[in-house]
Amino acid sequence: MFTNPEQFASATKAIFEFQITTFNMLTSKTVESVEQVLALNMATGKAALKDSQATAKQFADIKDPQAMLALTAAKMNPSGESATAYNSQLTDIITEIKTDFTNAADAHITEAKNNLTALIHDVTKNVPPGSENAVAIIKTAIQNAFSGYEQVTKATKQAVATVEAEVSKAAEQFSKVGKNKHPI
């Protein structure tokens, strides 16, 4: 039925290679992003430890009960600035991930559509009479596979958007906590 099996094999190989390249790029970006989040968490942890050490020294140096109460009240309120800075950096990382994944998915869809269109054209241009049903089945199978791929891509975009929304909610909560003052 295929007039040129090499064209079919070449198109299939090109689609597969592009998928592998896209997968490798996204995997590398994911690992890089996890490294960035870990580095951010380590830096935040180190800063918190340093702050705790400084606070302990301040408590050790206090001789006045009123100063002790004032310092205790000041330290009970979470640091809104550090939470906001952390959130900002985390949001930047997630935004970069979203952009990279979206761009890769869009490029992959465009490439896949072009390859599938060319493949369908090659498959159907010189079919012998009476093969129309077989061609229709192949076209339908290819289009269904592509529709499935589009659904997976949409689901991936929705998942990234959900993660981004949850980070935004968490950031908003950090900001609210940092702004609220709870004196003793």
N, CA, C and O of each residue as an XYZ file, in Angstrom:
736
protein
N       0.806     -1.181      0.000
C       0.000      0.000      0.000
C       0.861      1.262      0.000
O       0.493      2.255     -0.627
N       2.006      1.240      0.694
C       2.889      2.398      0.700
C       3.736      2.360     -0.557
O       4.362      1.351     -0.882
N       3.739      3.485     -1.254
C       4.508      3.515     -2.495
C       5.990      3.651     -2.213
O       6.820      3.203     -3.004
N       6.322      4.255     -1.110
C       7.719      4.428     -0.786
C       7.912      4.164      0.712
O       7.796      5.087      1.519
N       8.199      2.935      1.085
C       8.346      2.605      2.501
C       9.461      3.399      3.186
O       9.409      3.644      4.391
N      10.463      3.795      2.411
C      11.554      4.575      2.997
C      11.049      5.937      3.496
O      11.509      6.435      4.523
N      10.099      6.534      2.762
C       9.535      7.815      3.204
C       8.773      7.624      4.513
O       8.889      8.439      5.428
N       8.009      6.564      4.598
C       7.252      6.269      5.815
C       8.214      6.043      6.980
O       8.019      6.591      8.065
N       9.241      5.245      6.756
C      10.222      4.957      7.798
C      10.964      6.229      8.204
O      11.222      6.456      9.386
N      11.300      7.048      7.222
C      12.006      8.298      7.509
C      11.143      9.248      8.328
O      11.622      9.857      9.285
N       9.875      9.377      7.957
C       8.965     10.256      8.699
C       8.759      9.746     10.118
O       8.750     10.525     11.071
N       8.594      8.440     10.252
C       8.415      7.844     11.575
C       9.660      8.047     12.425
O       9.570      8.373     13.609
N      10.822      7.851     11.813
C      12.089      8.038     12.524
C      12.251      9.493     12.951
O      12.700      9.753     14.068
N      11.904     10.434     12.104
C      12.019     11.853     12.434
C      11.123     12.222     13.610
O      11.531     12.964     14.504
N       9.907     11.702     13.603
C       8.983     11.967     14.716
C       9.562     11.383     16.008
O       9.558     12.046     17.045
N      10.050     10.165     15.948
C      10.615      9.510     17.131
C      11.832     10.272     17.657
O      11.958     10.500     18.860
N      12.726     10.664     16.747
C      13.920     11.405     17.163
C      13.557     12.749     17.788
O      14.174     13.171     18.765
N      12.561     13.413     17.225
C      12.135     14.685     17.787
C      11.537     14.479     19.182
O      11.764     15.288     20.082
N      10.774     13.396     19.360
C      10.220     13.090     20.676
C      11.324     12.833     21.694
O      11.263     13.319     22.823
N      12.327     12.073     21.292
C      13.452     11.782     22.191
C      14.191     13.073     22.552
O      14.528     13.289     23.716
N      14.441     13.924     21.565
C      15.120     15.195     21.815
C      14.302     16.058     22.774
O      14.844     16.638     23.714
N      13.007     16.139     22.531
C      12.134     16.927     23.402
C      12.125     16.349     24.806
O      12.230     17.091     25.783
N      12.001     15.032     24.916
C      11.999     14.381     26.222
C      13.304     14.654     26.966
O      13.285     14.978     28.153
N      14.426     14.525     26.279
C      15.727     14.774     26.907
C      15.859     16.222     27.372
O      16.378     16.489     28.455
N      15.384     17.155     26.542
C      15.448     18.565     26.911
C      14.584     18.840     28.137
O      15.012     19.539     29.056
N      13.376     18.296     28.154
C      12.480     18.517     29.288
C      13.006     17.837     30.551
O      12.881     18.384     31.647
N      13.584     16.665     30.406
C      14.163     15.979     31.556
C      15.327     16.787     32.122
O      15.440     16.954     33.336
N      16.179     17.279     31.250
C      17.306     18.106     31.702
C      16.814     19.362     32.403
O      17.354     19.758     33.436
N      15.784     19.988     31.836
C      15.231     21.201     32.441
C      14.612     20.892     33.797
O      14.733     21.688     34.727
N      13.955     19.753     33.918
C      13.356     19.359     35.189
C      14.440     19.156     36.247
O      14.312     19.638     37.372
N      15.500     18.445     35.884
C      16.605     18.218     36.822
C      17.230     19.557     37.223
O      17.500     19.791     38.401
N      17.456     20.422     36.254
C      18.021     21.742     36.535
C      17.114     22.533     37.483
O      17.601     23.199     38.397
N      15.825     22.462     37.271
C      14.879     23.181     38.121
C      14.849     22.618     39.531
O      14.767     23.372     40.501
N      14.915     21.297     39.652
C      14.972     20.676     40.974
C      16.247     21.128     41.688
O      16.224     21.419     42.884
N      17.352     21.186     40.954
C      18.606     21.677     41.540
C      18.448     23.116     42.027
O      18.946     23.465     43.098
N      17.764     23.949     41.253
C      17.550     25.337     41.652
C      16.696     25.421     42.919
O      16.991     26.208     43.818
N      15.639     24.611     42.986
C      14.778     24.613     44.169
C      15.564     24.116     45.384
O      15.445     24.683     46.470
N      16.364     23.064     45.210
C      17.179     22.562     46.319
C      18.178     23.622     46.783
O      18.365     23.812     47.985
N      18.816     24.307     45.844
C      19.759     25.371     46.205
C      19.041     26.495     46.950
O      19.562     27.025     47.932
N      17.856     26.852     46.487
C      17.065     27.886     47.160
C      16.706     27.429     48.574
O      16.820     28.202     49.525
N      16.277     26.187     48.713
C      15.926     25.669     50.039
C      17.147     25.611     50.958
O      17.045     25.922     52.145
N      18.289     25.219     50.418
C      19.520     25.189     51.223
C      19.905     26.592     51.679
O      20.242     26.799     52.844
N      19.855     27.545     50.770
C      20.190     28.924     51.124
C      19.220     29.467     52.172
O      19.620     30.162     53.106
N      17.944     29.139     52.003
C      16.933     29.580     52.970
C      17.185     28.934     54.324
O      17.091     29.595     55.358
N      17.502     27.651     54.321
C      17.804     26.943     55.566
C      19.030     27.513     56.263
O      19.029     27.699     57.479
N      20.075     27.792     55.490
C      21.288     28.386     56.061
C      20.991     29.750     56.660
O      21.468     30.074     57.748
N      20.209     30.544     55.955
C      19.851     31.877     56.466
C      19.037     31.764     57.751
O      19.237     32.539     58.686
N      18.124     30.804     57.795
C      17.314     30.606     59.000
C      18.186     30.152     60.167
O      17.989     30.593     61.299
N      19.143     29.277     59.897
C      20.061     28.822     60.937
C      20.906     29.982     61.454
O      21.094     30.141     62.660
N      21.403     30.775     60.535
C      22.214     31.941     60.912
C      21.380     32.903     61.766
O      21.862     33.432     62.767
N      20.139     33.118     61.363
C      19.241     33.993     62.113
C      18.979     33.421     63.502
O      18.963     34.158     64.487
N      18.773     32.112     63.579
C      18.539     31.462     64.877
C      19.750     31.609     65.791
O      19.606     31.846     66.990
N      20.928     31.467     65.225
C      22.146     31.628     66.014
C      22.271     33.060     66.529
O      22.632     33.288     67.683
N      21.970     34.011     65.660
C      22.038     35.417     66.073
C      21.003     35.699     67.157
O      21.279     36.416     68.119
N      19.823     35.134     66.996
C      18.776     35.321     67.999
C      19.184     34.704     69.332
O      18.963     35.305     70.384
N      19.768     33.529     69.300
C      20.234     32.887     70.534
C      21.271     33.755     71.238
O      21.258     33.880     72.462
N      22.159     34.348     70.463
C      23.180     35.243     71.048
C      22.516     36.470     71.655
O      22.906     36.924     72.731
N      21.516     37.004     70.968
C      20.794     38.162     71.500
C      20.122     37.807     72.823
O      20.173     38.582     73.779
N      19.490     36.632     72.874
C      18.838     36.212     74.116
C      19.860     36.027     75.241
O      19.598     36.370     76.393
N      21.016     35.484     74.891
C      22.055     35.260     75.905
C      22.589     36.572     76.461
O      22.989     36.636     77.623
N      22.598     37.609     75.650
C      23.144     38.906     76.071
C      22.143     39.771     76.845
O      22.539     40.788     77.416
N      20.879     39.402     76.879
C      19.840     40.220     77.522
C      19.923     40.057     79.039
O      20.067     38.954     79.567
N      19.826     41.200     79.713
C      19.848     41.187     81.177
C      18.560     41.767     81.750
O      18.269     41.589     82.933
N      17.796     42.454     80.921
C      16.573     43.129     81.350
C      15.353     42.294     80.942
O      15.249     41.914     79.776
N      14.416     41.993     81.876
C      13.221     41.213     81.530
C      12.350     41.883     80.464
O      11.750     41.192     79.641
N      12.273     43.192     80.468
C      11.480     43.897     79.453
C      12.098     43.710     78.065
O      11.379     43.526     77.083
N      13.399     43.756     77.988
C      14.087     43.536     76.713
C      13.871     42.104     76.235
O      13.735     41.848     75.039
N      13.843     41.176     77.191
C      13.593     39.770     76.859
C      12.200     39.616     76.251
O      12.041     38.938     75.236
N      11.188     40.240     76.865
C       9.831     40.179     76.338
C       9.731     40.830     74.959
O       9.064     40.307     74.066
N      10.394     41.967     74.792
C      10.363     42.672     73.506
C      11.008     41.830     72.402
O      10.480     41.728     71.294
N      12.151     41.235     72.722
C      12.823     40.394     71.725
C      11.994     39.151     71.416
O      11.910     38.730     70.262
N      11.389     38.571     72.433
C      10.535     37.393     72.231
C       9.370     37.742     71.312
O       9.058     36.991     70.388
N       8.727     38.878     71.564
C       7.601     39.297     70.724
C       8.055     39.544     69.288
O       7.368     39.170     68.338
N       9.209     40.170     69.139
C       9.713     40.460     67.789
C      10.048     39.186     67.026
O       9.826     39.108     65.818
N      10.581     38.192     67.722
C      10.999     36.952     67.054
C       9.833     35.997     66.805
O       9.965     35.060     66.017
N       8.701     36.217     67.460
C       7.552     35.344     67.235
C       6.861     35.640     65.915
O       6.174     34.778     65.369
N       7.032     36.831     65.405
C       6.429     37.178     64.117
C       7.337     36.681     63.006
O       8.522     37.012     62.985
N       6.811     35.905     62.098
C       7.653     35.396     61.009
C       8.163     36.535     60.126
O       7.548     37.596     60.020
N       9.259     36.285     59.524
C       9.866     37.290     58.660
C       9.154     37.319     57.317
O       9.312     36.419     56.492
N       8.380     38.354     57.118
C       7.643     38.499     55.864
C       8.562     38.736     54.682
O       8.299     38.273     53.572
N       9.644     39.464     54.932
C      10.577     39.760     53.840
C      11.238     38.498     53.311
O      11.339     38.309     52.099
N      11.690     37.633     54.214
C      12.369     36.421     53.748
C      11.378     35.482     53.060
O      11.722     34.819     52.081
N      10.157     35.427     53.571
C       9.137     34.593     52.929
C       8.799     35.131     51.548
O       8.627     34.361     50.603
N       8.702     36.442     51.430
C       8.403     37.062     50.137
C       9.550     36.831     49.153
O       9.311     36.541     47.981
N      10.778     36.958     49.619
C      11.943     36.737     48.747
C      11.998     35.280     48.293
O      12.249     34.993     47.122
N      11.762     34.369     49.228
C      11.742     32.942     48.894
C      10.673     32.667     47.846
O      10.921     31.999     46.842
N       9.485     33.192     48.098
C       8.377     32.980     47.162
C       8.694     33.550     45.786
O       8.389     32.932     44.766
N       9.295     34.709     45.760
C       9.632     35.343     44.484
C      10.602     34.469     43.684
O      10.424     34.266     42.483
N      11.621     33.959     44.362
C      12.596     33.109     43.676
C      11.959     31.799     43.215
O      12.228     31.326     42.111
N      11.112     31.217     44.067
C      10.442     29.977     43.692
C       9.499     30.207     42.513
O       9.416     29.378     41.607
N       8.796     31.325     42.529
C       7.900     31.666     41.418
C       8.685     31.834     40.122
O       8.233     31.396     39.064
N       9.854     32.462     40.195
C      10.698     32.624     39.000
C      11.096     31.265     38.425
O      11.058     31.060     37.212
N      11.476     30.344     39.302
C      11.871     28.998     38.850
C      10.691     28.309     38.181
O      10.841     27.726     37.107
N       9.526     28.369     38.803
C       8.341     27.696     38.253
C       7.897     28.346     36.949
O       7.477     27.651     36.024
N       7.986     29.659     36.867
C       7.628     30.356     35.630
C       8.557     29.935     34.493
O       8.113     29.735     33.363
N       9.838     29.804     34.798
C      10.798     29.369     33.778
C      10.494     27.944     33.310
O      10.572     27.643     32.119
N      10.146     27.070     34.262
C       9.782     25.695     33.906
C       8.552     25.709     32.998
O       8.517     25.039     31.967
N       7.549     26.480     33.399
C       6.305     26.546     32.619
C       6.580     27.035     31.201
O       6.071     26.471     30.232
N       7.380     28.077     31.087
C       7.704     28.623     29.768
C       8.429     27.583     28.911
O       8.087     27.385     27.745
N       9.421     26.927     29.491
C      10.186     25.927     28.735
C       9.306     24.747     28.320
O       9.385     24.283     27.182
N       8.473     24.264     29.234
C       7.602     23.135     28.903
C       6.575     23.532     27.853
O       6.299     22.764     26.931
N       6.012     24.720     27.987
C       5.018     25.182     27.017
C       5.648     25.342     25.636
O       5.080     24.899     24.637
N       6.815     25.972     25.580
C       7.496     26.151     24.294
C       7.849     24.809     23.656
O       7.682     24.628     22.449
N       8.336     23.873     24.466
C       8.695     22.557     23.938
C       7.454     21.821     23.439
O       7.478     21.200     22.377
N       6.380     21.894     24.206
C       5.139     21.218     23.792
C       4.599     21.827     22.504
O       4.193     21.100     21.597
N       4.591     23.148     22.417
C       4.100     23.811     21.205
C       4.958     23.463     19.992
O       4.435     23.198     18.910
N       6.276     23.467     20.177
C       7.176     23.112     19.072
C       6.958     21.664     18.663
O       6.970     21.335     17.477
N       6.759     20.802     19.652
C       6.569     19.387     19.355
C       5.257     19.166     18.609
O       5.203     18.374     17.668
N       4.220     19.851     19.016
C       2.929     19.711     18.329
C       3.053     20.180     16.880
O       2.577     19.511     15.964
N       3.687     21.318     16.681
C       3.854     21.842     15.323
C       4.650     20.867     14.461
O       4.264     20.570     13.330
N       5.758     20.372     14.997
C       6.596     19.420     14.255
C       5.827     18.133     13.966
O       5.873     17.606     12.855
N       5.122     17.638     14.976
C       4.366     16.397     14.795
C       3.263     16.577     13.750
O       3.053     15.699     12.913
N       2.560     17.711     13.796
C       1.503     17.960     12.804
C       2.083     18.000     11.398
O       1.520     17.411     10.475
N       3.203     18.691     11.233
C       3.831     18.766      9.914
C       4.247     17.380      9.420
O       4.009     17.028      8.264
N       4.867     16.602     10.301
C       5.304     15.259      9.909
C       4.116     14.346      9.608
O       4.145     13.582      8.644
N       3.077     14.426     10.429
C       1.910     13.577     10.198
C       1.165     13.976      8.928
O       0.670     13.117      8.199
N       1.087     15.273      8.667
C       0.446     15.724      7.429
C       1.207     15.203      6.213
O       0.606     14.717      5.255
N       2.527     15.310      6.261
C       3.350     14.799      5.156
C       3.204     13.284      5.044
O       3.136     12.744      3.940
N       3.158     12.603      6.180
C       3.020     11.154      6.166
C       1.669     10.733      5.577
O       1.607      9.814      4.760
N       0.617     11.388      5.980
C      -0.714     11.072      5.437
C      -0.751     11.337      3.936
O      -1.315     10.555      3.170
N      -0.149     12.438      3.529
C      -0.110     12.751      2.098
C       0.646     11.657      1.341
O       0.187     11.189      0.299
N       1.802     11.252      1.864
C       2.592     10.214      1.204
C       1.843      8.890      1.138
O       1.916      8.173      0.140
N       1.127      8.578      2.199
C       0.408      7.304      2.259
C      -0.733      7.283      1.259
O      -1.014      6.243      0.663
N      -1.389      8.408      1.070
C      -2.629      8.412      0.289
C      -2.465      8.843     -1.166
O      -3.416      8.714     -1.937
N      -1.325      9.340     -1.564
C      -1.247      9.913     -2.905
C      -1.266      8.883     -4.039
O      -1.766      9.184     -5.123
N      -0.745      7.704     -3.821
C      -0.692      6.713     -4.909
C      -1.282      5.366     -4.491
O      -0.713      4.317     -4.792
N      -2.401      5.396     -3.811
C      -2.994      4.123     -3.392
C      -3.710      3.474     -4.578
O      -4.308      4.152     -5.414
N      -3.632      2.162     -4.626
C      -4.343      1.469     -5.705
C      -5.858      1.543     -5.478
O      -6.318      1.649     -4.341
N      -6.623      1.487     -6.569
C      -8.083      1.512     -6.430
C      -8.548      0.372     -5.522
O      -8.021     -0.739     -5.577
N      -9.546      0.671     -4.686
C     -10.082     -0.322     -3.770
C      -9.416     -0.294     -2.400
O      -9.804     -1.048     -1.508
N      -8.424      0.561     -2.224
C      -7.711      0.634     -0.943
C      -8.208      1.794     -0.081
O      -7.613      2.107      0.951
N      -9.278      2.417     -0.498
C      -9.753      3.604      0.206
C     -10.078      3.325      1.667
O      -9.796      4.150      2.536
N     -10.676      2.155      1.942
C     -11.011      1.816      3.335
C      -9.757      1.675      4.192
O      -9.721      2.143      5.330
N      -8.745      1.041      3.651
C      -7.485      0.884      4.391
C      -6.848      2.246      4.649
O      -6.325      2.499      5.734
N      -6.894      3.121      3.644
C      -6.340      4.470      3.802
C      -7.115      5.226      4.878
O      -6.518      5.905      5.714
N      -8.420      5.111      4.858
C      -9.255      5.791      5.858
C      -8.920      5.288      7.260
O      -8.867      6.074      8.206
N      -8.695      3.986      7.394
C      -8.338      3.416      8.696
C      -6.997      3.973      9.162
O      -6.849      4.345     10.326
N      -6.033      4.031      8.272
C      -4.702      4.555      8.626
C      -4.797      6.032      8.998
O      -4.215      6.462      9.994
N      -5.531      6.809      8.197
C      -5.695      8.231      8.512
C      -6.337      8.407      9.888
O      -5.894      9.227     10.692
N      -7.367      7.641     10.143
C      -8.063      7.736     11.426
C      -7.136      7.357     12.573
O      -7.121      8.025     13.607
N      -6.368      6.296     12.397
C      -5.438      5.862     13.448
C      -4.387      6.936     13.728
O      -4.077      7.222     14.884
N      -3.848      7.523     12.675
C      -2.838      8.572     12.841
C      -3.450      9.802     13.507
O      -2.856     10.377     14.418
N      -4.626     10.201     13.057
C      -5.279     11.368     13.647
C      -5.673     11.110     15.099
O      -5.566     12.013     15.928
N      -6.125      9.901     15.424
C      -6.457      9.571     16.816
C      -5.210      9.599     17.698
O      -5.249     10.082     18.830
N      -4.120      9.082     17.174
C      -2.868      9.114     17.938
C      -2.446     10.556     18.195
O      -2.004     10.895     19.293
N      -2.584     11.392     17.187
C      -2.210     12.788     17.354
C      -3.157     13.489     18.330
O      -2.715     14.306     19.139
N      -4.431     13.183     18.264
C      -5.393     13.761     19.214
C      -5.050     13.356     20.637
O      -5.142     14.167     21.558
N      -4.655     12.101     20.817
C      -4.227     11.636     22.139
C      -3.009     12.392     22.624
O      -2.918     12.761     23.795
N      -2.077     12.621     21.720
C      -0.876     13.383     22.083
C      -1.249     14.807     22.488
O      -0.717     15.338     23.463
N      -2.163     15.421     21.742
C      -2.600     16.779     22.083
C      -3.243     16.807     23.461
O      -3.036     17.753     24.222
N      -4.022     15.777     23.790
C      -4.666     15.716     25.114
C      -3.618     15.607     26.214
O      -3.738     16.258     27.252
N      -2.598     14.794     25.997
C      -1.522     14.667     26.989
C      -0.811     16.007     27.148
O      -0.481     16.407     28.265
N      -0.579     16.689     26.054
C       0.081     17.999     26.111
C      -0.777     18.998     26.882
O      -0.262     19.754     27.706
N      -2.073     19.002     26.619
C      -2.974     19.897     27.353
C      -2.978     19.564     28.836
O      -2.962     20.462     29.678
N      -2.999     18.284     29.156
C      -2.988     17.868     30.567
C      -1.694     18.302     31.248
O      -1.711     18.719     32.406
N      -0.580     18.207     30.538
C       0.699     18.647     31.090
C       0.674     20.142     31.363
O       1.125     20.596     32.415
N       0.146     20.908     30.411
C       0.046     22.357     30.609
C      -0.846     22.676     31.799
O      -0.538     23.578     32.577
N      -1.944     21.951     31.949
C      -2.848     22.176     33.081
C      -2.159     21.829     34.397
O      -2.339     22.525     35.396
N      -1.377     20.762     34.400
C      -0.664     20.378     35.626
C       0.337     21.453     36.026
O       0.443     21.801     37.201
N       1.069     21.976     35.051
C       2.025     23.048     35.345
C       1.290     24.283     35.850
O       1.755     24.940     36.782
N       0.152     24.607     35.251
C      -0.635     25.762     35.697
C      -1.156     25.547     37.114
O      -1.199     26.492     37.902
N      -1.550     24.327     37.450
C      -2.026     24.016     38.799
C      -0.911     24.198     39.818
O      -1.124     24.788     40.878
N       0.275     23.693     39.502
C       1.414     23.866     40.411
C       1.707     25.353     40.604
O       1.952     25.808     41.722
N       1.678     26.095     39.517
C       1.935     27.532     39.597
C       0.883     28.222     40.474
O       1.225     29.099     41.268
N      -0.374     27.843     40.342
C      -1.447     28.427     41.155
C      -1.256     28.093     42.630
O      -1.466     28.946     43.493
N      -0.860     26.860     42.921
C      -0.637     26.469     44.317
C       0.530     27.236     44.926
O       0.472     27.628     46.092
N       1.578     27.451     44.157
C       2.711     28.236     44.654
C       2.273     29.674     44.909
O       2.693     30.285     45.892
N       1.441     30.212     44.040
C       0.935     31.565     44.243
C       0.098     31.657     45.517
O       0.207     32.627     46.268
N      -0.739     30.643     45.760
C      -1.542     30.622     46.989
C      -0.637     30.567     48.213
O      -0.857     31.290     49.185
N       0.379     29.711     48.165
C       1.306     29.596     49.294
C       2.031     30.913     49.516
O       2.239     31.326     50.657
N       2.414     31.567     48.440
C       3.097     32.855     48.548
C       2.196     33.893     49.191
O       2.635     34.690     50.020
N       0.952     33.873     48.803
C      -0.008     34.813     49.375
C      -0.154     34.574     50.872
O      -0.234     35.522     51.653
N      -0.189     33.304     51.269
C      -0.288     32.979     52.695
C       0.957     33.447     53.447
O       0.848     33.986     54.549
N       2.154     33.242     52.852
C       3.385     33.720     53.476
C       3.340     35.231     53.662
O       3.722     35.749     54.711
N       2.878     35.921     52.647
C       2.811     37.375     52.714
C       1.867     37.819     53.824
O       2.182     38.745     54.571
N       0.714     37.169     53.937
C      -0.252     37.519     54.984
C       0.332     37.264     56.365
O       0.192     38.090     57.267
N       0.986     36.122     56.529
C       1.580     35.786     57.829
C       2.664     36.789     58.186
O       2.768     37.217     59.335
N       3.469     37.161     57.204
C       4.554     38.110     57.451
C       4.042     39.505     57.804
O       4.710     40.240     58.531
N       2.884     39.870     57.305
C       2.342     41.202     57.562
C       1.593     41.278     58.894
O       1.503     42.349     59.494
N       1.057     40.146     59.356
C       0.314     40.131     60.622
C       1.289     40.207     61.783
O       2.301     39.506     61.805
N       0.984     41.044     62.725
C       1.805     41.167     63.935
C       1.031     40.574     65.088
O      -0.136     40.905     65.297
N       1.673     39.702     65.835
C       1.033     39.058     66.988
C       1.845     39.341     68.238
O       2.672     38.519     68.634
N       1.626     40.489     68.868
C       2.396     40.775     70.073
C       1.996     39.844     71.212
O       0.876     39.336     71.262
N       2.912     39.641     72.097
C       2.647     38.771     73.241
C       1.868     39.526     74.280
O       1.540     38.972     75.329
